[in-house]
Amino acid sequence: LSVGRIGRRSASNSIIEHNALLGDDNSIAVDVVSRGGGATAAAPSTDRRLQFWEAMVCGAVSRSTAQTIMHPANTMKTILQSKRAVPGKAPLTVKSFTQWKHAQKLTRGAGAQLLLSLPHGAVNFAVLEFVRRQMNSVVSRSRYADTINRNFGPGMDFLSSALSTVCCSVVSTPQMMICDNIMAGTYPNLVTATRELMKDKGIAGFYTGWWPGIAGKIPSYGLTWTLFEQIKRVRSSMFKRPAKDIENSIMGCMASATTVCIMIPMDTVKTRLVTQMNYPDMVAYKGINDCFRRVLQEEGVGAFYRGLTPRLLSVVPMIG
């Protein structure tokens, strides 16, 4: 349960928490709801904040469980995105994984992902709760607290998610570097990946993908929230009643699917930059701009969308 306080909360807050903690960082947020779909206040006896250690345990378990379940889809995405074009050879597609020789690769890095998701989830969740509480404390002391909460509540939640993501990149970036390279086939296992990354560049080797990762995650959070709010407004203009749970889920799926489709080129660039040591004989990408330009020139627009289907499969159900 990614719940810092059990009680009334908005659907948009849940969307931001989804993005911050699972998927490439999404989580499962829980509302206390009535059968009619409206949020209801919890009984005083259950209305309490999670203690720090409880938040860490919840984060570790929720993230590890989610990433383990979705690992095959994430592995397929990473393989499709990282594979460079070879002249005279057709690129891999989703259909390729119906063949056993490719399907058996979908468990690559599952153990490493399970293990590394525990500390990542614990730290990420605890930091998110800490940042949110500090921001709430600052806002509550302001004489404009009601106005801020009413008009900027979702925006404050997005800001807290963005800040926690930057802070937690100390843990998340090494996990991404290790797991993405195991999934892409650069290294066979966790021990080898850790040893080789350390040998090549030292500690800095684990943070090669820091900027591409941040540059993809934070805009995705903001875009998902913005789209969700717009979809809510359209729905509210059509139906003069509170949204039901299933309607919030559908709107969340729509917002997240649209965001994935828009941001998938950036995700592909991130994967190429993180896994390019798998191609030591090819000219290395110099950065985000160089990678984007060369993929477009050498492989075409379609190369950015090879991993779209598994990306949708792994992200959209979690957000919904």
C-alpha positions in Angstrom: 0.0 0.0 0.0 1.6 3.2 -1.1 -0.5 5.3 1.4 1.1 7.8 3.7 -2.2 8.7 5.2 -5.4 6.7 5.0 -8.3 9.0 4.2 -9.6 11.3 1.6 -7.4 12.0 -1.5 -7.9 13.0 -5.1 -7.6 10.8 -8.2 -4.9 13.1 -9.6 -2.7 12.6 -6.5 -3.0 8.8 -7.1 -1.9 9.3 -10.7 1.3 11.2 -9.5 2.0 8.5 -6.9 1.6 5.9 -9.6 4.3 7.6 -11.8 6.7 8.3 -8.9 6.9 4.8 -7.6 6.3 2.1 -10.3 6.9 1.8 -14.0 9.8 3.4 -14.7 8.4 4.4 -11.4 4.8 3.7 -10.8 2.8 2.7 -7.6 -0.5 1.6 -6.4 -2.3 4.2 -4.4 -5.5 3.3 -2.4 -8.5 5.5 -1.7 -11.1 4.8 0.9 -14.2 4.9 -1.3 -17.9 4.2 -0.9 -19.9 1.9 -3.2 -21.0 5.0 -5.1 -17.5 5.8 -6.0 -17.0 8.9 -3.9 -14.1 9.3 -1.5 -15.2 9.1 2.2 -13.3 10.1 5.3 -11.8 7.2 7.2 -12.6 6.5 10.9 -10.4 8.4 13.3 -9.0 5.1 14.6 -7.5 4.3 11.2 -6.4 7.8 10.3 -2.7 7.8 11.0 0.6 8.4 9.2 2.8 5.5 8.4 5.9 5.4 10.4 9.2 5.8 8.6 10.1 2.1 8.7 6.5 1.2 7.6 6.8 3.5 4.6 10.1 1.9 3.6 8.7 -1.7 3.9 5.6 -0.7 1.9 7.7 0.9 -0.8 10.1 -2.1 -1.0 7.4 -4.7 -1.3 5.1 -2.8 -3.7 7.9 -1.8 -6.1 9.6 -5.2 -6.0 6.3 -7.0 -6.6 5.3 -4.7 -9.5 8.6 -4.8 -11.3 8.9 -8.6 -10.9 5.4 -9.1 -12.4 6.1 -6.7 -15.3 9.7 -7.9 -15.8 9.1 -9.9 -19.1 7.4 -6.9 -20.7 10.2 -4.6 -19.5 12.8 -7.0 -20.8 11.1 -7.2 -24.2 11.0 -3.4 -24.4 14.7 -3.1 -23.5 15.8 -5.7 -26.1 13.8 -4.1 -28.8 15.0 -0.6 -28.0 18.7 -1.4 -27.5 19.0 -3.5 -30.7 20.9 -1.5 -33.3 20.1 -2.0 -37.0 22.3 -4.4 -38.9 22.5 -3.9 -42.7 20.7 -6.8 -44.5 19.1 -8.1 -41.3 15.5 -7.4 -40.3 15.1 -5.8 -36.9 13.5 -7.6 -34.0 9.7 -7.1 -33.5 7.2 -8.1 -30.9 6.3 -11.0 -33.1 9.9 -12.3 -32.9 9.3 -13.2 -29.2 6.8 -15.9 -30.2 9.9 -17.9 -31.1 11.5 -19.8 -28.2 15.0 -18.5 -28.9 13.8 -15.0 -28.2 11.1 -15.7 -25.7 13.6 -17.4 -23.3 15.4 -14.1 -23.0 12.5 -12.5 -21.3 13.6 -13.7 -17.9 17.0 -12.1 -18.2 17.8 -10.0 -15.1 14.7 -11.1 -13.2 16.7 -11.9 -10.1 18.7 -8.7 -10.2 15.5 -6.7 -10.7 13.8 -8.4 -7.7 16.8 -7.8 -5.5 17.6 -4.2 -6.4 14.0 -3.1 -6.4 13.8 -3.7 -2.6 16.3 -0.9 -1.6 15.1 1.3 -4.4 11.5 1.0 -3.5 12.2 1.5 0.2 14.3 4.6 -0.3 12.0 6.0 -3.0 8.8 5.6 -0.9 10.4 6.9 2.3 11.8 10.0 0.6 8.5 10.7 -1.2 6.7 10.6 2.1 9.3 12.8 3.8 9.2 15.4 1.0 5.4 15.4 0.9 5.2 15.9 4.7 7.7 18.7 4.7 5.8 20.5 1.9 2.5 20.0 3.7 4.0 21.3 6.9 5.2 24.5 5.1 1.9 25.0 3.3 -0.2 24.4 6.5 1.6 27.3 8.2 0.6 29.7 5.5 -2.5 31.9 5.8 -3.3 30.9 2.2 -3.2 27.2 3.0 -6.8 26.5 1.8 -6.3 28.4 -1.4 -3.0 26.6 -2.1 -4.5 23.1 -1.4 -7.6 23.9 -3.5 -5.9 25.3 -6.5 -2.4 23.8 -6.5 -2.8 20.5 -4.6 -2.1 18.2 -7.6 0.8 20.5 -8.7 2.3 20.3 -5.2 2.0 16.5 -5.4 3.8 16.5 -8.8 6.5 18.7 -7.3 7.1 16.4 -4.4 7.2 13.4 -6.8 9.8 15.2 -9.0 12.0 16.1 -6.0 11.9 12.6 -4.6 12.8 11.2 -8.0 15.9 13.4 -8.2 16.9 12.5 -4.7 16.3 8.7 -5.2 18.3 8.7 -8.5 21.3 7.9 -6.2 19.7 4.5 -5.9 17.6 4.2 -9.0 20.3 5.0 -11.6 22.6 2.1 -10.6 19.7 -0.3 -10.7 18.8 1.0 -14.2 22.4 0.6 -15.4 22.7 -2.9 -14.1 19.3 -4.3 -15.0 19.0 -2.7 -18.4 22.4 -4.1 -19.4 21.5 -7.6 -18.2 18.2 -7.4 -20.0 19.9 -6.2 -23.2 22.5 -9.0 -23.0 25.5 -6.9 -22.2 26.2 -8.8 -19.0 25.0 -12.3 -18.0 24.2 -11.6 -14.3 24.2 -9.1 -11.4 27.7 -10.0 -10.2 29.3 -9.6 -13.6 27.4 -6.4 -14.4 28.5 -4.9 -11.1 32.1 -5.9 -11.5 32.4 -4.8 -15.2 30.7 -1.4 -14.6 33.0 -0.8 -11.7 36.1 -1.8 -13.6 35.4 0.3 -16.6 34.6 3.7 -15.0 34.5 3.1 -11.2 31.5 4.5 -9.3 30.8 6.9 -12.2 30.0 3.9 -14.4 26.8 3.3 -12.4 25.6 6.8 -13.1 26.1 7.0 -16.9 22.4 7.0 -17.5 21.5 9.6 -14.8 20.6 12.5 -17.0 18.7 10.5 -19.7 16.7 8.8 -17.0 15.7 12.0 -15.2 15.0 13.8 -18.5 12.5 11.1 -19.4 10.8 10.5 -16.0 10.0 13.9 -14.7 8.3 15.3 -17.9 6.3 12.0 -18.0 4.9 12.7 -14.6 3.9 16.2 -15.5 2.4 15.2 -18.8 0.4 12.3 -17.3 -1.0 14.6 -14.6 -1.9 17.3 -17.1 -3.6 14.8 -19.5 -5.5 13.2 -16.6 -6.8 16.6 -15.4 -7.9 17.5 -19.0 -9.7 14.2 -19.4 -11.4 14.7 -16.0 -12.7 18.1 -17.1 -14.1 16.7 -20.4 -15.8 13.9 -18.4 -17.2 16.4 -15.9 -18.7 18.5 -18.6 -20.5 15.4 -19.9 -21.7 13.8 -16.6 -22.8 15.9 -13.7 -21.8 13.4 -11.0 -18.6 12.3 -9.3 -16.5 9.8 -11.3 -16.8 6.1 -10.4 -13.7 4.0 -9.6 -13.8 2.3 -13.0 -14.1 5.7 -14.7 -11.0 7.0 -12.9 -9.2 3.8 -13.9 -10.1 4.3 -17.6 -9.1 8.0 -17.5 -5.8 7.0 -15.9 -5.2 4.4 -18.6 -6.0 7.0 -21.3 -3.6 9.5 -19.8 -0.8 7.1 -19.2 -1.1 5.5 -22.7 -1.0 8.9 -24.3 2.1 9.9 -22.3 3.9 6.6 -23.2 3.2 7.2 -26.9 4.6 10.8 -26.7 7.6 10.0 -24.5 8.7 6.6 -26.0 11.3 8.2 -28.2 13.0 9.6 -25.1 12.8 6.3 -23.4 14.4 4.6 -26.5 17.3 7.2 -26.4 17.8 6.5 -22.7 18.0 2.8 -23.3 20.4 3.2 -26.2 22.7 5.4 -24.1 22.6 3.1 -21.1 23.3 -0.1 -23.1 25.6 1.1 -25.8 28.6 -0.8 -24.3 26.9 -3.9 -25.8 28.3 -2.6 -29.1 32.0 -1.9 -28.5 32.8 -2.1 -32.3 30.3 0.7 -33.2 30.7 4.4 -32.8 29.4 5.4 -29.4 26.6 8.0 -29.0 27.9 11.2 -27.5 24.7 12.2 -25.7 21.0 12.6 -25.9 21.0 14.9 -29.0 23.6 12.9 -30.9 21.7 9.6 -30.1 18.4 11.0 -31.3 19.9 12.4 -34.5 21.7 9.3 -35.4 18.9 6.9 -34.7 16.6 9.1 -36.8 19.1 9.2 -39.7 20.4 5.6 -39.6 17.2 3.7 -38.6 14.3 6.0 -39.2 11.4 7.1 -37.0 10.2 3.5 -36.5 13.2 2.7 -34.4 12.0 4.9 -31.6 8.7 2.9 -31.4 9.9 -0.7 -31.4 9.4 -1.0 -27.7 6.0 0.8 -27.6 3.8 -2.3 -27.3 5.6 -3.9 -24.3 6.0 -0.4 -22.7 2.2 0.1 -22.9 1.7 -3.4 -21.5 3.9 -2.7 -18.5 2.9 0.9 -17.6 -0.8 1.4 -18.5 -2.3 -1.4 -16.3 -0.3 -0.1 -13.3 -1.5 3.5 -13.7 -5.1 2.4 -14.4 
